[in-house]
Amino acid sequence: MKFKTGDNVIVISGKDNGKKGKILKIDRLTNRVVVEGINISKKHEKGREKGKGQIIEVPMPLNASNVQLIDPKTKKPTRIAKKIVNNKRVRVAVKSGQEV
């Protein structure tokens, strides 16, 4: 998986198609990512001794194949390539060639 937490991505398929957000969490074992404000589900929380019960909106994980990185130059979805610059591996946007 070529994503890192904090990357800006766009959803390319599913009910939230076209929405943009930032990656909050990555699960590399199941190939899933949690994106801020996307794939929101409602969770019912039971009341405790102090306070009432409430309904909380929680972002649920998406399959990593349903999101693409946003190119920093053109602001469009792009794939990621890796190049070696000054003996360091660097992630590069395929469309513009700019470093991510």
N, CA and C atoms as a LAMMPS dump frame, in Angstrom:
ITEM: TIMESTEP
0
ITEM: NUMBER OF ATOMS
300
ITEM: BOX BOUNDS ff ff ff
-5.0000000000000000e+02 5.0000000000000000e+02
-5.0000000000000000e+02 5.0000000000000000e+02
-5.0000000000000000e+02 5.0000000000000000e+02
ITEM: ATOMS id mol type element x y z
1 1 1 N 0.844 -1.167 0
2 1 2 C 0 0 0
3 1 3 C 0.897 1.24 0
4 2 1 N 0.572 2.209 -0.838
5 2 2 C 1.434 3.374 -1.004
6 2 3 C 0.926 4.61 -0.27
7 3 1 N -0.054 4.44 0.63
8 3 2 C -0.601 5.578 1.364
9 3 3 C 0.073 5.726 2.72
10 4 1 N 0.04 6.933 3.255
11 4 2 C 0.513 7.219 4.604
12 4 3 C -0.56 8.025 5.314
13 5 1 N -0.57 7.986 6.641
14 5 2 C -1.539 8.787 7.379
15 5 3 C -1.248 10.26 7.112
16 6 1 N -2.315 11.027 6.936
17 6 2 C -2.176 12.45 6.64
18 6 3 C -2.251 12.772 5.162
19 7 1 N -2.242 11.757 4.284
20 7 2 C -2.353 12.001 2.845
21 7 3 C -3.758 12.478 2.504
22 8 1 N -3.852 13.409 1.543
23 8 2 C -5.147 13.843 1.03
24 8 3 C -5.543 12.93 -0.11
25 9 1 N -6.75 12.329 0.005
26 9 2 C -7.213 11.376 -0.998
27 9 3 C -8.609 11.743 -1.466
28 10 1 N -9.006 11.151 -2.583
29 10 2 C -10.35 11.296 -3.12
30 10 3 C -10.935 9.901 -3.297
31 11 1 N -12.223 9.752 -3.009
32 11 2 C -12.9 8.467 -3.154
33 11 3 C -13.304 8.311 -4.612
34 12 1 N -12.954 7.174 -5.233
35 12 2 C -13.224 6.985 -6.659
36 12 3 C -14.371 6.028 -6.923
37 13 1 N -14.909 5.373 -5.883
38 13 2 C -16.068 4.51 -6.083
39 13 3 C -16.817 4.353 -4.772
40 14 1 N -18.103 4.011 -4.882
41 14 2 C -18.926 3.814 -3.701
42 14 3 C -19.886 4.961 -3.488
43 15 1 N -20.556 4.952 -2.338
44 15 2 C -21.588 5.964 -2.073
45 15 3 C -21.009 7.357 -1.864
46 16 1 N -19.752 7.464 -1.467
47 16 2 C -19.101 8.752 -1.246
48 16 3 C -18.193 9.137 -2.407
49 17 1 N -18.514 8.688 -3.601
50 17 2 C -17.704 8.932 -4.792
51 17 3 C -17.5 10.433 -5.016
52 18 1 N -16.243 10.846 -5.183
53 18 2 C -15.934 12.239 -5.46
54 18 3 C -15.6 13.071 -4.238
55 19 1 N -15.814 12.553 -3.046
56 19 2 C -15.52 13.307 -1.828
57 19 3 C -14.037 13.211 -1.505
58 20 1 N -13.522 14.288 -0.887
59 20 2 C -12.109 14.361 -0.543
60 20 3 C -11.951 14.374 0.967
61 21 1 N -10.834 13.859 1.45
62 21 2 C -10.557 13.85 2.881
63 21 3 C -9.126 13.451 3.166
64 22 1 N -8.792 13.46 4.455
65 22 2 C -7.449 13.13 4.915
66 22 3 C -7.469 11.757 5.571
67 23 1 N -6.454 10.947 5.323
68 23 2 C -6.369 9.612 5.911
69 23 3 C -6.044 9.731 7.393
70 24 1 N -6.896 9.114 8.233
71 24 2 C -6.694 9.132 9.674
72 24 3 C -5.979 7.888 10.168
73 25 1 N -6.289 6.732 9.557
74 25 2 C -5.762 5.461 10.041
75 25 3 C -5.617 4.505 8.867
76 26 1 N -4.593 3.647 8.927
77 26 2 C -4.358 2.647 7.885
78 26 3 C -4.223 1.284 8.537
79 27 1 N -4.93 0.284 7.97
80 27 2 C -4.788 -1.1 8.416
81 27 3 C -4.19 -1.883 7.258
82 28 1 N -2.913 -2.162 7.328
83 28 2 C -2.216 -2.809 6.219
84 28 3 C -2.541 -4.292 6.091
85 29 1 N -2.981 -4.922 7.172
86 29 2 C -3.341 -6.342 7.106
87 29 3 C -4.604 -6.571 6.282
88 30 1 N -5.615 -5.735 6.478
89 30 2 C -6.879 -5.901 5.76
90 30 3 C -6.988 -4.984 4.548
91 31 1 N -5.938 -4.162 4.286
92 31 2 C -5.906 -3.264 3.134
93 31 3 C -7.046 -2.246 3.186
94 32 1 N -7.243 -1.64 4.37
95 32 2 C -8.318 -0.677 4.537
96 32 3 C -7.773 0.632 5.105
97 33 1 N -8.47 1.74 4.776
98 33 2 C -8.099 3.055 5.281
99 33 3 C -9.332 3.743 5.859
100 34 1 N -9.117 4.571 6.876
101 34 2 C -10.185 5.393 7.447
102 34 3 C -9.915 6.822 7.01
103 35 1 N -10.903 7.428 6.327
104 35 2 C -10.752 8.771 5.792
105 35 3 C -11.683 9.707 6.557
106 36 1 N -11.173 10.866 6.919
107 36 2 C -11.908 11.841 7.708
108 36 3 C -13.171 12.314 6.981
109 37 1 N -14.336 12.129 7.613
110 37 2 C -15.602 12.622 7.083
111 37 3 C -16.208 11.777 5.976
112 38 1 N -15.688 10.582 5.743
113 38 2 C -16.19 9.734 4.653
114 38 3 C -16.593 8.386 5.214
115 39 1 N -17.662 7.798 4.654
116 39 2 C -18.21 6.514 5.086
117 39 3 C -18.613 6.58 6.56
118 40 1 N -19.409 7.598 6.876
119 40 2 C -19.841 7.855 8.255
120 40 3 C -20.935 6.872 8.652
121 41 1 N -20.8 6.308 9.851
122 41 2 C -21.79 5.404 10.412
123 41 3 C -22.186 5.932 11.78
124 42 1 N -23.414 5.647 12.195
125 42 2 C -23.891 6.111 13.495
126 42 3 C -23.731 5.006 14.523
127 43 1 N -23.144 5.354 15.659
128 43 2 C -22.916 4.408 16.737
129 43 3 C -23.729 4.861 17.949
130 44 1 N -24.501 3.937 18.522
131 44 2 C -25.314 4.248 19.69
132 44 3 C -24.513 3.926 20.94
133 45 1 N -24.376 4.927 21.799
134 45 2 C -23.611 4.757 23.027
135 45 3 C -24.57 4.731 24.214
136 46 1 N -24.401 3.745 25.071
137 46 2 C -25.275 3.578 26.218
138 46 3 C -24.966 4.624 27.282
139 47 1 N -25.998 5.051 28.022
140 47 2 C -25.811 6.005 29.097
141 47 3 C -25.066 5.382 30.266
142 48 1 N -24.255 6.163 30.932
143 48 2 C -23.477 5.721 32.077
144 48 3 C -24.038 6.392 33.333
145 49 1 N -23.35 6.23 34.452
146 49 2 C -23.804 6.84 35.704
147 49 3 C -23.945 8.35 35.569
148 50 1 N -22.951 8.964 34.97
149 50 2 C -23.001 10.406 34.738
150 50 3 C -23.184 10.642 33.254
151 51 1 N -24.32 11.169 32.862
152 51 2 C -24.552 11.472 31.463
153 51 3 C -25.574 10.546 30.821
154 52 1 N -26.133 11.018 29.711
155 52 2 C -27.135 10.263 28.975
156 52 3 C -26.484 9.492 27.834
157 53 1 N -27.273 8.6 27.265
158 53 2 C -26.826 7.919 26.065
159 53 3 C -26.857 8.877 24.899
160 54 1 N -26.111 8.566 23.862
161 54 2 C -26.062 9.458 22.711
162 54 3 C -25.743 8.682 21.448
163 55 1 N -25.94 9.349 20.316
164 55 2 C -25.616 8.767 19.018
165 55 3 C -24.397 9.513 18.48
166 56 1 N -23.339 8.759 18.178
167 56 2 C -22.08 9.338 17.712
168 56 3 C -21.865 8.933 16.259
169 57 1 N -21.396 9.874 15.443
170 57 2 C -21.06 9.563 14.055
171 57 3 C -19.576 9.209 13.978
172 58 1 N -19.284 8.026 13.425
173 58 2 C -17.924 7.497 13.385
174 58 3 C -17.559 7.164 11.94
175 59 1 N -16.366 7.595 11.454
176 59 2 C -15.946 7.179 10.109
177 59 3 C -15.527 5.717 10.112
178 60 1 N -16.043 4.949 9.176
179 60 2 C -15.739 3.523 9.07
180 60 3 C -14.687 3.308 7.969
181 61 1 N -13.972 2.182 8.021
182 61 2 C -12.908 1.953 7.032
183 61 3 C -13.434 1.676 5.627
184 62 1 N -12.642 2.096 4.649
185 62 2 C -12.886 1.834 3.221
186 62 3 C -11.771 0.942 2.704
187 63 1 N -12.049 0.222 1.633
188 63 2 C -10.986 -0.53 0.988
189 63 3 C -10.034 0.459 0.322
190 64 1 N -8.749 0.204 0.422
191 64 2 C -7.739 1.127 -0.104
192 64 3 C -7.825 1.265 -1.624
193 65 1 N -8.406 0.283 -2.3
194 65 2 C -8.528 0.372 -3.757
195 65 3 C -9.605 1.373 -4.181
196 66 1 N -10.43 1.832 -3.233
197 66 2 C -11.495 2.782 -3.555
198 66 3 C -11.07 4.228 -3.377
199 67 1 N -9.823 4.478 -3.013
200 67 2 C -9.335 5.85 -2.873
201 67 3 C -8.068 6.029 -3.695
202 68 1 N -7.846 7.292 -4.137
203 68 2 C -6.629 7.629 -4.869
204 68 3 C -6.063 8.91 -4.292
205 69 1 N -4.752 9.034 -4.317
206 69 2 C -4.068 10.205 -3.819
207 69 3 C -4.379 11.402 -4.703
208 70 1 N -4.485 12.59 -4.092
209 70 2 C -4.715 13.816 -4.851
210 70 3 C -3.359 14.406 -5.221
211 71 1 N -3.186 14.705 -6.519
212 71 2 C -1.947 15.291 -7.012
213 71 3 C -1.801 16.7 -6.436
214 72 1 N -0.672 17.031 -5.798
215 72 2 C -0.535 18.353 -5.192
216 72 3 C -0.502 19.495 -6.204
217 73 1 N -0.132 19.203 -7.444
218 73 2 C -0.037 20.258 -8.454
219 73 3 C -1.36 20.49 -9.176
220 74 1 N -2.001 19.413 -9.653
221 74 2 C -3.217 19.555 -10.457
222 74 3 C -4.505 19.372 -9.666
223 75 1 N -4.405 18.904 -8.417
224 75 2 C -5.564 18.645 -7.542
225 75 3 C -6.517 17.601 -8.12
226 76 1 N -5.989 16.681 -8.936
227 76 2 C -6.778 15.591 -9.508
228 76 3 C -6.238 14.265 -8.991
229 77 1 N -7.044 13.17 -9.063
230 77 2 C -6.551 11.872 -8.597
231 77 3 C -5.38 11.369 -9.44
232 78 1 N -4.428 10.729 -8.78
233 78 2 C -3.257 10.215 -9.48
234 78 3 C -2.751 8.953 -8.801
235 79 1 N -1.974 8.178 -9.533
236 79 2 C -1.293 7.033 -8.945
237 79 3 C 0.034 7.507 -8.364
238 80 1 N 0.693 6.614 -7.646
239 80 2 C 1.951 6.962 -6.987
240 80 3 C 3.066 6.072 -7.521
241 81 1 N 4.207 6.673 -7.814
242 81 2 C 5.401 5.928 -8.203
243 81 3 C 6.486 6.24 -7.18
244 82 1 N 7.506 5.399 -7.139
245 82 2 C 8.634 5.646 -6.24
246 82 3 C 9.89 5.83 -7.057
247 83 1 N 10.645 6.883 -6.748
248 83 2 C 11.905 7.167 -7.415
249 83 3 C 12.985 7.357 -6.359
250 84 1 N 14.231 7.195 -6.782
251 84 2 C 15.35 7.412 -5.882
252 84 3 C 15.97 8.768 -6.209
253 85 1 N 15.937 9.68 -5.213
254 85 2 C 16.516 11.015 -5.361
255 85 3 C 17.489 11.228 -4.211
256 86 1 N 18.744 11.494 -4.537
257 86 2 C 19.795 11.699 -3.525
258 86 3 C 19.872 10.529 -2.549
259 87 1 N 19.843 9.306 -3.074
260 87 2 C 19.919 8.067 -2.284
261 87 3 C 18.767 7.91 -1.294
262 88 1 N 17.624 8.511 -1.566
263 88 2 C 16.419 8.339 -0.75
264 88 3 C 15.261 7.97 -1.651
265 89 1 N 14.392 7.068 -1.145
266 89 2 C 13.193 6.71 -1.904
267 89 3 C 12.147 7.79 -1.68
268 90 1 N 11.575 8.29 -2.767
269 90 2 C 10.622 9.389 -2.71
270 90 3 C 9.362 8.988 -3.457
271 91 1 N 8.189 9.325 -2.887
272 91 2 C 6.925 9.085 -3.578
273 91 3 C 6.68 10.241 -4.552
274 92 1 N 6.277 9.877 -5.792
275 92 2 C 6.096 10.861 -6.856
276 92 3 C 4.731 10.627 -7.5
277 93 1 N 4.006 11.709 -7.785
278 93 2 C 2.737 11.614 -8.497
279 93 3 C 3.012 11.268 -9.947
280 94 1 N 2.281 10.293 -10.495
281 94 2 C 2.534 9.826 -11.851
282 94 3 C 2.156 10.888 -12.883
283 95 1 N 1.025 11.589 -12.681
284 95 2 C 0.549 12.54 -13.686
285 95 3 C 1.456 13.757 -13.837
286 96 1 N 1.857 14.363 -12.725
287 96 2 C 2.655 15.597 -12.822
288 96 3 C 4.132 15.375 -12.585
289 97 1 N 4.511 14.259 -11.96
290 97 2 C 5.912 14 -11.66
291 97 3 C 6.411 14.743 -10.443
292 98 1 N 5.499 15.399 -9.717
293 98 2 C 5.881 16.162 -8.536
294 98 3 C 5.964 15.274 -7.302
295 99 1 N 6.884 15.584 -6.415
296 99 2 C 7.076 14.83 -5.184
297 99 3 C 5.886 15.033 -4.255
298 100 1 N 5.453 13.923 -3.611
299 100 2 C 4.294 13.987 -2.719
300 100 3 C 4.749 14.204 -1.299
